[in-house]
């Protein structure tokens, strides 16, 4: 199991079915709901259901999809420059 490192950069996430992120991007969900993502090692979206407000998801995402995402105020957390 990999050790989770503290993020050094943060940016507002606008869900998009097109925009790809760099590797080592996790998420903070401000207002809960469903979050549809394509994980870094996958090509198909999965929907994380009922993510709580204030949750930090220590996952490595390629995309946060606008389709099926109902959560809002999502923040990208990364160690890569913005």
C-alpha positions as YAML, in Angstrom:
chain: A
units: angstrom
residues:
- id: 1
  name: UNK
  ca: [0.00, 0.00, 0.00]
- id: 2
  name: UNK
  ca: [1.38, 3.38, -1.01]
- id: 3
  name: UNK
  ca: [1.79, 6.12, 1.55]
- id: 4
  name: UNK
  ca: [-0.55, 9.05, 0.93]
- id: 5
  name: UNK
  ca: [1.41, 12.29, 0.69]
- id: 6
  name: UNK
  ca: [0.14, 15.72, 1.62]
- id: 7
  name: UNK
  ca: [-1.01, 17.80, -1.34]
- id: 8
  name: UNK
  ca: [1.04, 20.86, -2.22]
- id: 9
  name: UNK
  ca: [-1.38, 22.41, -4.74]
- id: 10
  name: UNK
  ca: [-5.14, 22.87, -4.96]
- id: 11
  name: UNK
  ca: [-7.42, 24.05, -7.74]
- id: 12
  name: UNK
  ca: [-11.14, 24.34, -8.33]
- id: 13
  name: UNK
  ca: [-12.46, 21.39, -10.34]
- id: 14
  name: UNK
  ca: [-15.04, 21.95, -13.03]
- id: 15
  name: UNK
  ca: [-16.37, 18.50, -13.95]
- id: 16
  name: UNK
  ca: [-15.91, 17.77, -17.65]
- id: 17
  name: UNK
  ca: [-16.28, 14.71, -19.81]
- id: 18
  name: UNK
  ca: [-13.26, 15.94, -21.81]
- id: 19
  name: UNK
  ca: [-10.67, 17.49, -19.47]
- id: 20
  name: UNK
  ca: [-7.90, 15.15, -18.27]
- id: 21
  name: UNK
  ca: [-5.79, 15.73, -15.16]
- id: 22
  name: UNK
  ca: [-2.20, 14.85, -14.43]
- id: 23
  name: UNK
  ca: [-1.35, 11.84, -12.33]
- id: 24
  name: UNK
  ca: [-1.42, 12.13, -8.53]
- id: 25
  name: UNK
  ca: [-4.65, 14.10, -8.38]
- id: 26
  name: UNK
  ca: [-7.05, 13.39, -5.51]
- id: 27
  name: UNK
  ca: [-10.31, 15.15, -4.64]
- id: 28
  name: UNK
  ca: [-11.94, 17.13, -1.86]
- id: 29
  name: UNK
  ca: [-15.76, 17.25, -2.10]
- id: 30
  name: UNK
  ca: [-17.25, 20.42, -0.63]
- id: 31
  name: UNK
  ca: [-20.93, 19.61, -1.09]
- id: 32
  name: UNK
  ca: [-21.76, 15.92, -1.15]
- id: 33
  name: UNK
  ca: [-23.40, 13.87, -3.85]
- id: 34
  name: UNK
  ca: [-22.31, 11.47, -6.58]
- id: 35
  name: UNK
  ca: [-18.86, 11.85, -8.17]
- id: 36
  name: UNK
  ca: [-18.28, 10.18, -11.54]
- id: 37
  name: UNK
  ca: [-14.59, 9.64, -12.28]
- id: 38
  name: UNK
  ca: [-12.25, 7.85, -14.61]
- id: 39
  name: UNK
  ca: [-9.41, 6.52, -12.51]
- id: 40
  name: UNK
  ca: [-5.83, 6.97, -13.71]
- id: 41
  name: UNK
  ca: [-5.43, 3.31, -14.70]
- id: 42
  name: UNK
  ca: [-8.89, 2.92, -16.28]
- id: 43
  name: UNK
  ca: [-10.77, 4.07, -19.37]
- id: 44
  name: UNK
  ca: [-14.35, 3.66, -18.13]
- id: 45
  name: UNK
  ca: [-16.13, 5.98, -15.70]
- id: 46
  name: UNK
  ca: [-17.38, 4.78, -12.33]
- id: 47
  name: UNK
  ca: [-19.73, 6.71, -10.08]
- id: 48
  name: UNK
  ca: [-18.90, 7.03, -6.41]
- id: 49
  name: UNK
  ca: [-22.36, 7.27, -4.86]
- id: 50
  name: UNK
  ca: [-23.35, 9.50, -1.95]
- id: 51
  name: UNK
  ca: [-19.93, 10.99, -1.20]
- id: 52
  name: UNK
  ca: [-20.26, 13.01, 2.00]
- id: 53
  name: UNK
  ca: [-19.72, 16.77, 2.19]
- id: 54
  name: UNK
  ca: [-16.17, 17.50, 3.33]
- id: 55
  name: UNK
  ca: [-14.81, 14.14, 2.17]
- id: 56
  name: UNK
  ca: [-11.27, 13.84, 0.85]
- id: 57
  name: UNK
  ca: [-10.97, 11.01, -1.65]
- id: 58
  name: UNK
  ca: [-7.41, 9.63, -1.76]
- id: 59
  name: UNK
  ca: [-7.83, 8.36, -5.31]
- id: 60
  name: UNK
  ca: [-5.85, 9.02, -8.47]
- id: 61
  name: UNK
  ca: [-8.24, 10.39, -11.10]
- id: 62
  name: UNK
  ca: [-7.78, 11.03, -14.80]
- id: 63
  name: UNK
  ca: [-11.15, 12.81, -15.19]
- id: 64
  name: UNK
  ca: [-14.02, 14.07, -13.08]
- id: 65
  name: UNK
  ca: [-16.98, 13.59, -15.37]
- id: 66
  name: UNK
  ca: [-19.80, 16.11, -15.67]
- id: 67
  name: UNK
  ca: [-22.14, 13.27, -16.61]
- id: 68
  name: UNK
  ca: [-23.49, 11.67, -13.40]
- id: 69
  name: UNK
  ca: [-21.63, 14.03, -11.03]
- id: 70
  name: UNK
  ca: [-24.03, 15.76, -8.63]
- id: 71
  name: UNK
  ca: [-21.51, 16.78, -5.94]
- id: 72
  name: UNK
  ca: [-20.29, 20.38, -6.09]
- id: 73
  name: UNK
  ca: [-17.43, 22.53, -4.81]
- id: 74
  name: UNK
  ca: [-14.91, 19.85, -5.80]
- id: 75
  name: UNK
  ca: [-11.25, 20.74, -5.29]
- id: 76
  name: UNK
  ca: [-8.32, 18.99, -7.00]
- id: 77
  name: UNK
  ca: [-5.45, 18.18, -4.64]
- id: 78
  name: UNK
  ca: [-2.10, 17.41, -6.22]
- id: 79
  name: UNK
  ca: [1.64, 17.54, -5.80]
- id: 80
  name: UNK
  ca: [2.09, 18.69, -9.40]
- id: 81
  name: UNK
  ca: [2.24, 22.38, -10.35]
- id: 82
  name: UNK
  ca: [-1.10, 23.82, -11.50]
...
